[in-house]
Amino acid sequence: MKEGGIVAGVARKELESRSGEKVVSEENYFHLIEGKKKRKLIGEN
C-alpha cells in the first residue's frame, strides 16, 4: 500500500510541475479529508 502512495505522490508532483498549478488546494483539501473520514466510518480503506 505504501508503494501506491509513493507512486501517487510522484504523479501528483509531475502533474503540478507540468500544469503550473497545485492539485490539492486549501479549498478542496477539507473536502478530500471528509471523504476519507466517511470511508473510514463505513469500514472501507
Secondary structure, DSSP 8 states (H G I E B T S, - for coil): -HHHHHHHHHHHHHHHHHHSS-SS-HHHHHHHHHHHHHHHHTT--
